[in-house]
Amino acid sequence: MRDRIIQMATKLVIEPIFEEVSFGFRPKRSAKGAPKRIRKACNHKGNWVVDVDI
């Protein structure tokens, strides 16, 4: 039971961080939206590292 509580607490903390940039099987997000987001992010000034799985 404690293990499950710790898993849920960890999920609640970590999930919002990755939900912001994740497109796979997410509501209101599509495969077509991912490249648009990448282009938009890369157009900002600065150096970028983009890790993309197709």
mmCIF entry with sequence, helices, sheets and N, C-alpha, C, O atoms, coordinates in Angstrom:
data_MODEL
# 
_entry.id   MODEL 
# 
_entity.id                         1 
_entity.type                       polymer 
_entity.pdbx_number_of_molecules   1 
# 
_entity_poly.entity_id                      1 
_entity_poly.type                           'polypeptide(L)' 
_entity_poly.nstd_linkage                   no 
_entity_poly.nstd_monomer                   no 
_entity_poly.pdbx_seq_one_letter_code       MRDRIIQMATKLVIEPIFEEVSFGFRPKRSAKGAPKRIRKACNHKGNWVVDVDI 
_entity_poly.pdbx_seq_one_letter_code_can   MRDRIIQMATKLVIEPIFEEVSFGFRPKRSAKGAPKRIRKACNHKGNWVVDVDI 
_entity_poly.pdbx_strand_id                 A 
# 
loop_
_entity_poly_seq.entity_id 
_entity_poly_seq.num 
_entity_poly_seq.mon_id 
_entity_poly_seq.hetero 
1 1  MET n 
1 2  ARG n 
1 3  ASP n 
1 4  ARG n 
1 5  ILE n 
1 6  ILE n 
1 7  GLN n 
1 8  MET n 
1 9  ALA n 
1 10 THR n 
1 11 LYS n 
1 12 LEU n 
1 13 VAL n 
1 14 ILE n 
1 15 GLU n 
1 16 PRO n 
1 17 ILE n 
1 18 PHE n 
1 19 GLU n 
1 20 GLU n 
1 21 VAL n 
1 22 SER n 
1 23 PHE n 
1 24 GLY n 
1 25 PHE n 
1 26 ARG n 
1 27 PRO n 
1 28 LYS n 
1 29 ARG n 
1 30 SER n 
1 31 ALA n 
1 32 LYS n 
1 33 GLY n 
1 34 ALA n 
1 35 PRO n 
1 36 LYS n 
1 37 ARG n 
1 38 ILE n 
1 39 ARG n 
1 40 LYS n 
1 41 ALA n 
1 42 CYS n 
1 43 ASN n 
1 44 HIS n 
1 45 LYS n 
1 46 GLY n 
1 47 ASN n 
1 48 TRP n 
1 49 VAL n 
1 50 VAL n 
1 51 ASP n 
1 52 VAL n 
1 53 ASP n 
1 54 ILE n 
# 
_struct_asym.id          A 
_struct_asym.entity_id   1 
# 
loop_
_struct_conf.conf_type_id 
_struct_conf.id 
_struct_conf.pdbx_PDB_helix_id 
_struct_conf.beg_label_comp_id 
_struct_conf.beg_label_asym_id 
_struct_conf.beg_label_seq_id 
_struct_conf.pdbx_beg_PDB_ins_code 
_struct_conf.end_label_comp_id 
_struct_conf.end_label_asym_id 
_struct_conf.end_label_seq_id 
_struct_conf.pdbx_end_PDB_ins_code 
_struct_conf.beg_auth_comp_id 
_struct_conf.beg_auth_asym_id 
_struct_conf.beg_auth_seq_id 
_struct_conf.end_auth_comp_id 
_struct_conf.end_auth_asym_id 
_struct_conf.end_auth_seq_id 
_struct_conf.pdbx_PDB_helix_class 
_struct_conf.details 
_struct_conf.pdbx_PDB_helix_length 
HELX_P HELX_P1 AA1 ARG A 2  ? GLU A 19 ? ARG A 2  GLU A 19 1 ? 18 
HELX_P HELX_P2 AA2 GLY A 33 ? CYS A 42 ? GLY A 33 CYS A 42 1 ? 10 
# 
_struct_conf_type.id          HELX_P 
_struct_conf_type.criteria    ? 
_struct_conf_type.reference   ? 
# 
loop_
_atom_site.group_PDB 
_atom_site.id 
_atom_site.type_symbol 
_atom_site.label_atom_id 
_atom_site.label_alt_id 
_atom_site.label_comp_id 
_atom_site.label_asym_id 
_atom_site.label_entity_id 
_atom_site.label_seq_id 
_atom_site.pdbx_PDB_ins_code 
_atom_site.Cartn_x 
_atom_site.Cartn_y 
_atom_site.Cartn_z 
_atom_site.occupancy 
_atom_site.B_iso_or_equiv 
_atom_site.pdbx_formal_charge 
_atom_site.auth_seq_id 
_atom_site.auth_comp_id 
_atom_site.auth_asym_id 
_atom_site.auth_atom_id 
_atom_site.pdbx_PDB_model_num 
ATOM 1   N N  . MET A 1 1  ? 0.821  -1.187 0.000   1.00 0.00 ? 1  MET A N  1 
ATOM 2   C CA . MET A 1 1  ? 0.000  0.000  0.000   1.00 0.00 ? 1  MET A CA 1 
ATOM 3   C C  . MET A 1 1  ? 0.871  1.260  0.000   1.00 0.00 ? 1  MET A C  1 
ATOM 4   O O  . MET A 1 1  ? 0.590  2.206  -0.736  1.00 0.00 ? 1  MET A O  1 
ATOM 5   N N  . ARG A 1 2  ? 1.924  1.276  0.819   1.00 0.00 ? 2  ARG A N  1 
ATOM 6   C CA . ARG A 1 2  ? 2.803  2.449  0.863   1.00 0.00 ? 2  ARG A CA 1 
ATOM 7   C C  . ARG A 1 2  ? 3.475  2.688  -0.485  1.00 0.00 ? 2  ARG A C  1 
ATOM 8   O O  . ARG A 1 2  ? 3.640  3.827  -0.921  1.00 0.00 ? 2  ARG A O  1 
ATOM 9   N N  . ASP A 1 3  ? 3.862  1.583  -1.137  1.00 0.00 ? 3  ASP A N  1 
ATOM 10  C CA . ASP A 1 3  ? 4.515  1.702  -2.437  1.00 0.00 ? 3  ASP A CA 1 
ATOM 11  C C  . ASP A 1 3  ? 3.584  2.379  -3.446  1.00 0.00 ? 3  ASP A C  1 
ATOM 12  O O  . ASP A 1 3  ? 4.020  3.235  -4.215  1.00 0.00 ? 3  ASP A O  1 
ATOM 13  N N  . ARG A 1 4  ? 2.337  2.008  -3.443  1.00 0.00 ? 4  ARG A N  1 
ATOM 14  C CA . ARG A 1 4  ? 1.363  2.592  -4.357  1.00 0.00 ? 4  ARG A CA 1 
ATOM 15  C C  . ARG A 1 4  ? 1.150  4.078  -4.066  1.00 0.00 ? 4  ARG A C  1 
ATOM 16  O O  . ARG A 1 4  ? 0.998  4.871  -4.996  1.00 0.00 ? 4  ARG A O  1 
ATOM 17  N N  . ILE A 1 5  ? 1.137  4.456  -2.820  1.00 0.00 ? 5  ILE A N  1 
ATOM 18  C CA . ILE A 1 5  ? 0.983  5.870  -2.444  1.00 0.00 ? 5  ILE A CA 1 
ATOM 19  C C  . ILE A 1 5  ? 2.182  6.672  -2.927  1.00 0.00 ? 5  ILE A C  1 
ATOM 20  O O  . ILE A 1 5  ? 2.027  7.780  -3.440  1.00 0.00 ? 5  ILE A O  1 
ATOM 21  N N  . ILE A 1 6  ? 3.369  6.118  -2.764  1.00 0.00 ? 6  ILE A N  1 
ATOM 22  C CA . ILE A 1 6  ? 4.588  6.803  -3.226  1.00 0.00 ? 6  ILE A CA 1 
ATOM 23  C C  . ILE A 1 6  ? 4.587  6.930  -4.744  1.00 0.00 ? 6  ILE A C  1 
ATOM 24  O O  . ILE A 1 6  ? 4.979  7.967  -5.278  1.00 0.00 ? 6  ILE A O  1 
ATOM 25  N N  . GLN A 1 7  ? 4.151  5.889  -5.443  1.00 0.00 ? 7  GLN A N  1 
ATOM 26  C CA . GLN A 1 7  ? 4.074  5.946  -6.909  1.00 0.00 ? 7  GLN A CA 1 
ATOM 27  C C  . GLN A 1 7  ? 3.116  7.041  -7.362  1.00 0.00 ? 7  GLN A C  1 
ATOM 28  O O  . GLN A 1 7  ? 3.435  7.809  -8.270  1.00 0.00 ? 7  GLN A O  1 
ATOM 29  N N  . MET A 1 8  ? 1.956  7.117  -6.741  1.00 0.00 ? 8  MET A N  1 
ATOM 30  C CA . MET A 1 8  ? 0.975  8.132  -7.122  1.00 0.00 ? 8  MET A CA 1 
ATOM 31  C C  . MET A 1 8  ? 1.475  9.545  -6.817  1.00 0.00 ? 8  MET A C  1 
ATOM 32  O O  . MET A 1 8  ? 1.265  10.463 -7.610  1.00 0.00 ? 8  MET A O  1 
ATOM 33  N N  . ALA A 1 9  ? 2.130  9.719  -5.682  1.00 0.00 ? 9  ALA A N  1 
ATOM 34  C CA . ALA A 1 9  ? 2.667  11.036 -5.327  1.00 0.00 ? 9  ALA A CA 1 
ATOM 35  C C  . ALA A 1 9  ? 3.745  11.457 -6.329  1.00 0.00 ? 9  ALA A C  1 
ATOM 36  O O  . ALA A 1 9  ? 3.794  12.613 -6.748  1.00 0.00 ? 9  ALA A O  1 
ATOM 37  N N  . THR A 1 10 ? 4.592  10.524 -6.703  1.00 0.00 ? 10 THR A N  1 
ATOM 38  C CA . THR A 1 10 ? 5.644  10.813 -7.680  1.00 0.00 ? 10 THR A CA 1 
ATOM 39  C C  . THR A 1 10 ? 5.026  11.167 -9.030  1.00 0.00 ? 10 THR A C  1 
ATOM 40  O O  . THR A 1 10 ? 5.467  12.107 -9.691  1.00 0.00 ? 10 THR A O  1 
ATOM 41  N N  . LYS A 1 11 ? 4.016  10.420 -9.433  1.00 0.00 ? 11 LYS A N  1 
ATOM 42  C CA . LYS A 1 11 ? 3.331  10.687 -10.697 1.00 0.00 ? 11 LYS A CA 1 
ATOM 43  C C  . LYS A 1 11 ? 2.719  12.085 -10.699 1.00 0.00 ? 11 LYS A C  1 
ATOM 44  O O  . LYS A 1 11 ? 2.817  12.800 -11.696 1.00 0.00 ? 11 LYS A O  1 
ATOM 45  N N  . LEU A 1 12 ? 2.101  12.474 -9.611  1.00 0.00 ? 12 LEU A N  1 
ATOM 46  C CA . LEU A 1 12 ? 1.474  13.795 -9.536  1.00 0.00 ? 12 LEU A CA 1 
ATOM 47  C C  . LEU A 1 12 ? 2.485  14.927 -9.662  1.00 0.00 ? 12 LEU A C  1 
ATOM 48  O O  . LEU A 1 12 ? 2.159  15.997 -10.176 1.00 0.00 ? 12 LEU A O  1 
ATOM 49  N N  . VAL A 1 13 ? 3.699  14.698 -9.200  1.00 0.00 ? 13 VAL A N  1 
ATOM 50  C CA . VAL A 1 13 ? 4.742  15.726 -9.271  1.00 0.00 ? 13 VAL A CA 1 
ATOM 51  C C  . VAL A 1 13 ? 5.396  15.754 -10.647 1.00 0.00 ? 13 VAL A C  1 
ATOM 52  O O  . VAL A 1 13 ? 5.608  16.827 -11.212 1.00 0.00 ? 13 VAL A O  1 
ATOM 53  N N  . ILE A 1 14 ? 5.716  14.588 -11.186 1.00 0.00 ? 14 ILE A N  1 
ATOM 54  C CA . ILE A 1 14 ? 6.481  14.504 -12.435 1.00 0.00 ? 14 ILE A CA 1 
ATOM 55  C C  . ILE A 1 14 ? 5.612  14.686 -13.682 1.00 0.00 ? 14 ILE A C  1 
ATOM 56  O O  . ILE A 1 14 ? 6.067  15.272 -14.665 1.00 0.00 ? 14 ILE A O  1 
ATOM 57  N N  . GLU A 1 15 ? 4.389  14.203 -13.659 1.00 0.00 ? 15 GLU A N  1 
ATOM 58  C CA . GLU A 1 15 ? 3.544  14.218 -14.854 1.00 0.00 ? 15 GLU A CA 1 
ATOM 59  C C  . GLU A 1 15 ? 3.364  15.607 -15.475 1.00 0.00 ? 15 GLU A C  1 
ATOM 60  O O  . GLU A 1 15 ? 3.494  15.725 -16.693 1.00 0.00 ? 15 GLU A O  1 
ATOM 61  N N  . PRO A 1 16 ? 3.076  16.650 -14.719 1.00 0.00 ? 16 PRO A N  1 
ATOM 62  C CA . PRO A 1 16 ? 2.901  17.968 -15.356 1.00 0.00 ? 16 PRO A CA 1 
ATOM 63  C C  . PRO A 1 16 ? 4.146  18.473 -16.083 1.00 0.00 ? 16 PRO A C  1 
ATOM 64  O O  . PRO A 1 16 ? 4.033  19.226 -17.050 1.00 0.00 ? 16 PRO A O  1 
ATOM 65  N N  . ILE A 1 17 ? 5.300  18.077 -15.639 1.00 0.00 ? 17 ILE A N  1 
ATOM 66  C CA . ILE A 1 17 ? 6.540  18.501 -16.295 1.00 0.00 ? 17 ILE A CA 1 
ATOM 67  C C  . ILE A 1 17 ? 6.602  17.945 -17.701 1.00 0.00 ? 17 ILE A C  1 
ATOM 68  O O  . ILE A 1 17 ? 6.951  18.664 -18.638 1.00 0.00 ? 17 ILE A O  1 
ATOM 69  N N  . PHE A 1 18 ? 6.267  16.673 -17.862 1.00 0.00 ? 18 PHE A N  1 
ATOM 70  C CA . PHE A 1 18 ? 6.358  16.038 -19.166 1.00 0.00 ? 18 PHE A CA 1 
ATOM 71  C C  . PHE A 1 18 ? 5.113  16.238 -20.014 1.00 0.00 ? 18 PHE A C  1 
ATOM 72  O O  . PHE A 1 18 ? 5.197  16.152 -21.239 1.00 0.00 ? 18 PHE A O  1 
ATOM 73  N N  . GLU A 1 19 ? 3.984  16.498 -19.421 1.00 0.00 ? 19 GLU A N  1 
ATOM 74  C CA . GLU A 1 19 ? 2.757  16.739 -20.179 1.00 0.00 ? 19 GLU A CA 1 
ATOM 75  C C  . GLU A 1 19 ? 2.888  17.979 -21.053 1.00 0.00 ? 19 GLU A C  1 
ATOM 76  O O  . GLU A 1 19 ? 2.279  18.053 -22.121 1.00 0.00 ? 19 GLU A O  1 
ATOM 77  N N  . GLU A 1 20 ? 3.664  18.936 -20.616 1.00 0.00 ? 20 GLU A N  1 
ATOM 78  C CA . GLU A 1 20 ? 3.811  20.188 -21.350 1.00 0.00 ? 20 GLU A CA 1 
ATOM 79  C C  . GLU A 1 20 ? 4.448  19.972 -22.715 1.00 0.00 ? 20 GLU A C  1 
ATOM 80  O O  . GLU A 1 20 ? 4.137  20.697 -23.660 1.00 0.00 ? 20 GLU A O  1 
ATOM 81  N N  . VAL A 1 21 ? 5.328  18.995 -22.835 1.00 0.00 ? 21 VAL A N  1 
ATOM 82  C CA . VAL A 1 21 ? 6.074  18.810 -24.072 1.00 0.00 ? 21 VAL A CA 1 
ATOM 83  C C  . VAL A 1 21 ? 5.796  17.481 -24.761 1.00 0.00 ? 21 VAL A C  1 
ATOM 84  O O  . VAL A 1 21 ? 6.408  17.186 -25.788 1.00 0.00 ? 21 VAL A O  1 
ATOM 85  N N  . SER A 1 22 ? 4.911  16.693 -24.234 1.00 0.00 ? 22 SER A N  1 
ATOM 86  C CA . SER A 1 22 ? 4.649  15.377 -24.797 1.00 0.00 ? 22 SER A CA 1 
ATOM 87  C C  . SER A 1 22 ? 3.450  15.420 -25.742 1.00 0.00 ? 22 SER A C  1 
ATOM 88  O O  . SER A 1 22 ? 2.443  16.065 -25.449 1.00 0.00 ? 22 SER A O  1 
ATOM 89  N N  . PHE A 1 23 ? 3.563  14.735 -26.865 1.00 0.00 ? 23 PHE A N  1 
ATOM 90  C CA . PHE A 1 23 ? 2.482  14.726 -27.843 1.00 0.00 ? 23 PHE A CA 1 
ATOM 91  C C  . PHE A 1 23 ? 1.891  13.336 -28.061 1.00 0.00 ? 23 PHE A C  1 
ATOM 92  O O  . PHE A 1 23 ? 0.814  13.221 -28.646 1.00 0.00 ? 23 PHE A O  1 
ATOM 93  N N  . GLY A 1 24 ? 2.552  12.293 -27.615 1.00 0.00 ? 24 GLY A N  1 
ATOM 94  C CA . GLY A 1 24 ? 2.078  10.935 -27.867 1.00 0.00 ? 24 GLY A CA 1 
ATOM 95  C C  . GLY A 1 24 ? 0.842  10.587 -27.071 1.00 0.00 ? 24 GLY A C  1 
ATOM 96  O O  . GLY A 1 24 ? 0.880  10.555 -25.841 1.00 0.00 ? 24 GLY A O  1 
ATOM 97  N N  . PHE A 1 25 ? -0.264 10.325 -27.767 1.00 0.00 ? 25 PHE A N  1 
ATOM 98  C CA . PHE A 1 25 ? -1.517 9.888  -27.157 1.00 0.00 ? 25 PHE A CA 1 
ATOM 99  C C  . PHE A 1 25 ? -2.015 10.848 -26.080 1.00 0.00 ? 25 PHE A C  1 
ATOM 100 O O  . PHE A 1 25 ? -2.515 10.410 -25.044 1.00 0.00 ? 25 PHE A O  1 
ATOM 101 N N  . ARG A 1 26 ? -1.883 12.150 -26.315 1.00 0.00 ? 26 ARG A N  1 
ATOM 102 C CA . ARG A 1 26 ? -2.353 13.148 -25.368 1.00 0.00 ? 26 ARG A CA 1 
ATOM 103 C C  . ARG A 1 26 ? -3.618 13.800 -25.899 1.00 0.00 ? 26 ARG A C  1 
ATOM 104 O O  . ARG A 1 26 ? -3.743 13.998 -27.107 1.00 0.00 ? 26 ARG A O  1 
ATOM 105 N N  . PRO A 1 27 ? -4.554 14.135 -25.027 1.00 0.00 ? 27 PRO A N  1 
ATOM 106 C CA . PRO A 1 27 ? -5.767 14.810 -25.500 1.00 0.00 ? 27 PRO A CA 1 
ATOM 107 C C  . PRO A 1 27 ? -5.442 16.177 -26.100 1.00 0.00 ? 27 PRO A C  1 
ATOM 108 O O  . PRO A 1 27 ? -4.596 16.908 -25.585 1.00 0.00 ? 27 PRO A O  1 
ATOM 109 N N  . LYS A 1 28 ? -6.111 16.505 -27.172 1.00 0.00 ? 28 LYS A N  1 
ATOM 110 C CA . LYS A 1 28 ? -5.959 17.791 -27.874 1.00 0.00 ? 28 LYS A CA 1 
ATOM 111 C C  . LYS A 1 28 ? -4.571 17.997 -28.465 1.00 0.00 ? 28 LYS A C  1 
ATOM 112 O O  . LYS A 1 28 ? -4.173 19.131 -28.732 1.00 0.00 ? 28 LYS A O  1 
ATOM 113 N N  . ARG A 1 29 ? -3.836 16.917 -28.670 1.00 0.00 ? 29 ARG A N  1 
ATOM 114 C CA . ARG A 1 29 ? -2.518 16.997 -29.309 1.00 0.00 ? 29 ARG A CA 1 
ATOM 115 C C  . ARG A 1 29 ? -2.461 15.980 -30.430 1.00 0.00 ? 29 ARG A C  1 
ATOM 116 O O  . ARG A 1 29 ? -3.074 14.916 -30.338 1.00 0.00 ? 29 ARG A O  1 
ATOM 117 N N  . SER A 1 30 ? -1.729 16.297 -31.489 1.00 0.00 ? 30 SER A N  1 
ATOM 118 C CA . SER A 1 30 ? -1.647 15.377 -32.619 1.00 0.00 ? 30 SER A CA 1 
ATOM 119 C C  . SER A 1 30 ? -0.214 15.286 -33.116 1.00 0.00 ? 30 SER A C  1 
ATOM 120 O O  . SER A 1 30 ? 0.662  16.049 -32.709 1.00 0.00 ? 30 SER A O  1 
ATOM 121 N N  . ALA A 1 31 ? -0.006 14.333 -34.002 1.00 0.00 ? 31 ALA A N  1 
ATOM 122 C CA . ALA A 1 31 ? 1.322  14.166 -34.596 1.00 0.00 ? 31 ALA A CA 1 
ATOM 123 C C  . ALA A 1 31 ? 1.687  15.387 -35.438 1.00 0.00 ? 31 ALA A C  1 
ATOM 124 O O  . ALA A 1 31 ? 2.866  15.710 -35.581 1.00 0.00 ? 31 ALA A O  1 
ATOM 125 N N  . LYS A 1 32 ? 0.699  16.055 -35.987 1.00 0.00 ? 32 LYS A N  1 
ATOM 126 C CA . LYS A 1 32 ? 0.964  17.251 -36.792 1.00 0.00 ? 32 LYS A CA 1 
ATOM 127 C C  . LYS A 1 32 ? 1.352  18.441 -35.926 1.00 0.00 ? 32 LYS A C  1 
ATOM 128 O O  . LYS A 1 32 ? 2.036  19.352 -36.393 1.00 0.00 ? 32 LYS A O  1 
ATOM 129 N N  . GLY A 1 33 ? 0.930  18.442 -34.693 1.00 0.00 ? 33 GLY A N  1 
ATOM 130 C CA . GLY A 1 33 ? 1.243  19.551 -33.802 1.00 0.00 ? 33 GLY A CA 1 
ATOM 131 C C  . GLY A 1 33 ? 2.675  19.530 -33.292 1.00 0.00 ? 33 GLY A C  1 
ATOM 132 O O  . GLY A 1 33 ? 3.235  20.574 -32.956 1.00 0.00 ? 33 GLY A O  1 
ATOM 133 N N  . ALA A 1 34 ? 3.265  18.347 -33.234 1.00 0.00 ? 34 ALA A N  1 
ATOM 134 C CA . ALA A 1 34 ? 4.632  18.225 -32.714 1.00 0.00 ? 34 ALA A CA 1 
ATOM 135 C C  . ALA A 1 34 ? 5.652  18.992 -33.555 1.00 0.00 ? 34 ALA A C  1 
ATOM 136 O O  . ALA A 1 34 ? 6.429  19.762 -32.990 1.00 0.00 ? 34 ALA A O  1 
ATOM 137 N N  . PRO A 1 35 ? 5.686  18.814 -34.894 1.00 0.00 ? 35 PRO A N  1 
ATOM 138 C CA . PRO A 1 35 ? 6.659  19.586 -35.687 1.00 0.00 ? 35 PRO A CA 1 
ATOM 139 C C  . PRO A 1 35 ? 6.451  21.097 -35.585 1.00 0.00 ? 35 PRO A C  1 
ATOM 140 O O  . PRO A 1 35 ? 7.412  21.867 -35.593 1.00 0.00 ? 35 PRO A O  1 
ATOM 141 N N  . LYS A 1 36 ? 5.187  21.512 -35.491 1.00 0.00 ? 36 LYS A N  1 
ATOM 142 C CA . LYS A 1 36 ? 4.919  22.947 -35.342 1.00 0.00 ? 36 LYS A CA 1 
ATOM 143 C C  . LYS A 1 36 ? 5.519  23.467 -34.044 1.00 0.00 ? 36 LYS A C  1 
ATOM 144 O O  . LYS A 1 36 ? 6.100  24.552 -34.006 1.00 0.00 ? 36 LYS A O  1 
ATOM 145 N N  . ARG A 1 37 ? 5.373  22.685 -32.987 1.00 0.00 ? 37 ARG A N  1 
ATOM 146 C CA . ARG A 1 37 ? 5.923  23.082 -31.683 1.00 0.00 ? 37 ARG A CA 1 
ATOM 147 C C  . ARG A 1 37 ? 7.444  23.132 -31.723 1.00 0.00 ? 37 ARG A C  1 
ATOM 148 O O  . ARG A 1 37 ? 8.053  24.020 -31.126 1.00 0.00 ? 37 ARG A O  1 
ATOM 149 N N  . ILE A 1 38 ? 8.062  22.181 -32.424 1.00 0.00 ? 38 ILE A N  1 
ATOM 150 C CA . ILE A 1 38 ? 9.528  22.150 -32.543 1.00 0.00 ? 38 ILE A CA 1 
ATOM 151 C C  . ILE A 1 38 ? 10.015 23.377 -33.296 1.00 0.00 ? 38 ILE A C  1 
ATOM 152 O O  . ILE A 1 38 ? 10.956 24.039 -32.859 1.00 0.00 ? 38 ILE A O  1 
ATOM 153 N N  . ARG A 1 39 ? 9.376  23.691 -34.439 1.00 0.00 ? 39 ARG A N  1 
ATOM 154 C CA . ARG A 1 39 ? 9.781  24.872 -35.203 1.00 0.00 ? 39 ARG A CA 1 
ATOM 155 C C  . ARG A 1 39 ? 9.640  26.147 -34.379 1.00 0.00 ? 39 ARG A C  1 
ATOM 156 O O  . ARG A 1 39 ? 10.517 27.011 -34.398 1.00 0.00 ? 39 ARG A O  1 
ATOM 157 N N  . LYS A 1 40 ? 8.538  26.254 -33.665 1.00 0.00 ? 40 LYS A N  1 
ATOM 158 C CA . LYS A 1 40 ? 8.307  27.441 -32.843 1.00 0.00 ? 40 LYS A CA 1 
ATOM 159 C C  . LYS A 1 40 ? 9.381  27.570 -31.755 1.00 0.00 ? 40 LYS A C  1 
ATOM 160 O O  . LYS A 1 40 ? 9.892  28.664 -31.515 1.00 0.00 ? 40 LYS A O  1 
ATOM 161 N N  . ALA A 1 41 ? 9.718  26.467 -31.106 1.00 0.00 ? 41 ALA A N  1 
ATOM 162 C CA . ALA A 1 41 ? 10.720 26.492 -30.037 1.00 0.00 ? 41 ALA A CA 1 
ATOM 163 C C  . ALA A 1 41 ? 12.104 26.823 -30.582 1.00 0.00 ? 41 ALA A C  1 
ATOM 164 O O  . ALA A 1 41 ? 12.871 27.539 -29.939 1.00 0.00 ? 41 ALA A O  1 
ATOM 165 N N  . CYS A 1 42 ? 12.422 26.308 -31.756 1.00 0.00 ? 42 CYS A N  1 
ATOM 166 C CA . CYS A 1 42 ? 13.756 26.531 -32.327 1.00 0.00 ? 42 CYS A CA 1 
ATOM 167 C C  . CYS A 1 42 ? 13.917 27.932 -32.905 1.00 0.00 ? 42 CYS A C  1 
ATOM 168 O O  . CYS A 1 42 ? 15.044 28.371 -33.133 1.00 0.00 ? 42 CYS A O  1 
ATOM 169 N N  . ASN A 1 43 ? 12.829 28.634 -33.143 1.00 0.00 ? 43 ASN A N  1 
ATOM 170 C CA . ASN A 1 43 ? 12.922 29.991 -33.677 1.00 0.00 ? 43 ASN A CA 1 
ATOM 171 C C  . ASN A 1 43 ? 13.282 31.015 -32.603 1.00 0.00 ? 43 ASN A C  1 
ATOM 172 O O  . ASN A 1 43 ? 13.630 32.150 -32.927 1.00 0.00 ? 43 ASN A O  1 
ATOM 173 N N  . HIS A 1 44 ? 13.205 30.631 -31.343 1.00 0.00 ? 44 HIS A N  1 
ATOM 174 C CA . HIS A 1 44 ? 13.605 31.549 -30.276 1.00 0.00 ? 44 HIS A CA 1 
ATOM 175 C C  . HIS A 1 44 ? 15.127 31.655 -30.246 1.00 0.00 ? 44 HIS A C  1 
ATOM 176 O O  . HIS A 1 44 ? 15.833 30.705 -30.585 1.00 0.00 ? 44 HIS A O  1 
ATOM 177 N N  . LYS A 1 45 ? 15.612 32.798 -29.847 1.00 0.00 ? 45 LYS A N  1 
ATOM 178 C CA . LYS A 1 45 ? 17.059 32.988 -29.779 1.00 0.00 ? 45 LYS A CA 1 
ATOM 179 C C  . LYS A 1 45 ? 17.681 32.070 -28.738 1.00 0.00 ? 45 LYS A C  1 
ATOM 180 O O  . LYS A 1 45 ? 17.066 31.753 -27.720 1.00 0.00 ? 45 LYS A O  1 
ATOM 181 N N  . GLY A 1 46 ? 18.880 31.661 -29.005 1.00 0.00 ? 46 GLY A N  1 
ATOM 182 C CA . GLY A 1 46 ? 19.596 30.799 -28.070 1.00 0.00 ? 46 GLY A CA 1 
ATOM 183 C C  . GLY A 1 46 ? 19.969 29.478 -28.711 1.00 0.00 ? 46 GLY A C  1 
ATOM 184 O O  . GLY A 1 46 ? 19.692 29.236 -29.886 1.00 0.00 ? 46 GLY A O  1 
ATOM 185 N N  . ASN A 1 47 ? 20.585 28.652 -27.938 1.00 0.00 ? 47 ASN A N  1 
ATOM 186 C CA . ASN A 1 47 ? 20.980 27.327 -28.401 1.00 0.00 ? 47 ASN A CA 1 
ATOM 187 C C  . ASN A 1 47 ? 19.959 26.304 -27.938 1.00 0.00 ? 47 ASN A C  1 
ATOM 188 O O  . ASN A 1 47 ? 19.494 26.349 -26.799 1.00 0.00 ? 47 ASN A O  1 
ATOM 189 N N  . TRP A 1 48 ? 19.617 25.393 -28.816 1.00 0.00 ? 48 TRP A N  1 
ATOM 190 C CA . TRP A 1 48 ? 18.602 24.396 -28.498 1.00 0.00 ? 48 TRP A CA 1 
ATOM 191 C C  . TRP A 1 48 ? 19.103 22.995 -28.812 1.00 0.00 ? 48 TRP A C  1 
ATOM 192 O O  . TRP A 1 48 ? 19.814 22.777 -29.793 1.00 0.00 ? 48 TRP A O  1 
ATOM 193 N N  . VAL A 1 49 ? 18.728 22.073 -27.980 1.00 0.00 ? 49 VAL A N  1 
ATOM 194 C CA . VAL A 1 49 ? 18.916 20.649 -28.250 1.00 0.00 ? 49 VAL A CA 1 
ATOM 195 C C  . VAL A 1 49 ? 17.522 20.060 -28.293 1.00 0.00 ? 49 VAL A C  1 
ATOM 196 O O  . VAL A 1 49 ? 16.764 20.161 -27.328 1.00 0.00 ? 49 VAL A O  1 
ATOM 197 N N  . VAL A 1 50 ? 17.184 19.443 -29.415 1.00 0.00 ? 50 VAL A N  1 
ATOM 198 C CA . VAL A 1 50 ? 15.845 18.878 -29.579 1.00 0.00 ? 50 VAL A CA 1 
ATOM 199 C C  . VAL A 1 50 ? 15.976 17.372 -29.726 1.00 0.00 ? 50 VAL A C  1 
ATOM 200 O O  . VAL A 1 50 ? 16.667 16.893 -30.625 1.00 0.00 ? 50 VAL A O  1 
ATOM 201 N N  . ASP A 1 51 ? 15.326 16.629 -28.860 1.00 0.00 ? 51 ASP A N  1 
ATOM 202 C CA . ASP A 1 51 ? 15.318 15.172 -28.912 1.00 0.00 ? 51 ASP A CA 1 
ATOM 203 C C  . ASP A 1 51 ? 13.929 14.743 -29.367 1.00 0.00 ? 51 ASP A C  1 
ATOM 204 O O  . ASP A 1 51 ? 12.942 14.960 -28.664 1.00 0.00 ? 51 ASP A O  1 
ATOM 205 N N  . VAL A 1 52 ? 13.860 14.135 -30.543 1.00 0.00 ? 52 VAL A N  1 
ATOM 206 C CA . VAL A 1 52 ? 12.581 13.780 -31.131 1.00 0.00 ? 52 VAL A CA 1 
ATOM 207 C C  . VAL A 1 52 ? 12.590 12.301 -31.487 1.00 0.00 ? 52 VAL A C  1 
ATOM 208 O O  . VAL A 1 52 ? 13.538 11.806 -32.097 1.00 0.00 ? 52 VAL A O  1 
ATOM 209 N N  . ASP A 1 53 ? 11.533 11.604 -31.103 1.00 0.00 ? 53 ASP A N  1 
ATOM 210 C CA . ASP A 1 53 ? 11.344 10.218 -31.505 1.00 0.00 ? 53 ASP A CA 1 
ATOM 211 C C  . ASP A 1 53 ? 10.215 10.171 -32.522 1.00 0.00 ? 53 ASP A C  1 
ATOM 212 O O  . ASP A 1 53 ? 9.141  10.729 -32.296 1.00 0.00 ? 53 ASP A O  1 
ATOM 213 N N  . ILE A 1 54 ? 10.463 9.509  -33.633 1.00 0.00 ? 54 ILE A N  1 
ATOM 214 C CA . ILE A 1 54 ? 9.437  9.405  -34.666 1.00 0.00 ? 54 ILE A CA 1 
ATOM 215 C C  . ILE A 1 54 ? 8.903  7.989  -34.677 1.00 0.00 ? 54 ILE A C  1 
ATOM 216 O O  . ILE A 1 54 ? 8.023  7.667  -35.474 1.00 0.00 ? 54 ILE A O  1 
# 
